Amino acid sequence: MMTGRLILALSVVMMAACAPSSHILVGTARPAISPDQVRIYSHAPPAFEEVAILSASSNSVFGPGGQRAMDKVIERLKAQAAQLGANGIILEGLTDRETGAIGTGVGSESYSRDSSVGVGVAGSLGIFKKTGKGRAIYVPPG
């Protein structure tokens, strides 16, 4: 019985670990480049062409994920931009939110004619999603 619950819980965690990425093309796509060539901007550069609106996320169990989850989101945004030939991303924000939880509990009791004892233990894990949004851009050389 407990093994079945464990398998179910692990299945839910594995499905939640699939992180979607998406984009909306708003300009002209170019030939794909390496994600290493994509630069992150906090503000728009002086001259650029907008290519797409990007969104990517990373799920983690136990907590919001910290720097590693943020790095994963940035990596996914860069991969999307590179696929569209964009050499830059204007980062528009990163957000965290709890999207679910997995919990379980067990209990036991014992009693006799003169006394009784009950014990219970429970626990849960949060599933958090870090989402990043940005605009894929092409910055002309020069």
Stockholm file with secondary structure:
# STOCKHOLM 1.0

chainA/1-142         MMTGRLILALSVVMMAACAPSSHILVGTARPAISPDQVRIYSHAPPAFEEVAILSASSNSVFGPGGQRAMDKVIERLKAQAAQLGANGIILEGLTDRETGAIGTGVGSESYSRDSSVGVGVAGSLGIFKKTGKGRAIYVPPG
#=GR chainA/1-142 SS CHHHHHHHHHHHHHHHTCCCEEEEECSCCCCCCCGGGCEEESSCCSSCEEEEEEEEEEEEESSCCHHHHHHHHHHHHHHHHHHTTCCEEEEEEEEEEEEEEEEEEEEEEEECSSCEEEEEEEEEEEEEEEEEEEEEEECCCC
#=GC SS_cons         CHHHHHHHHHHHHHHHTCCCEEEEECSCCCCCCCGGGCEEESSCCSSCEEEEEEEEEEEEESSCCHHHHHHHHHHHHHHHHHHTTCCEEEEEEEEEEEEEEEEEEEEEEEECSSCEEEEEEEEEEEEEEEEEEEEEEECCCC
//
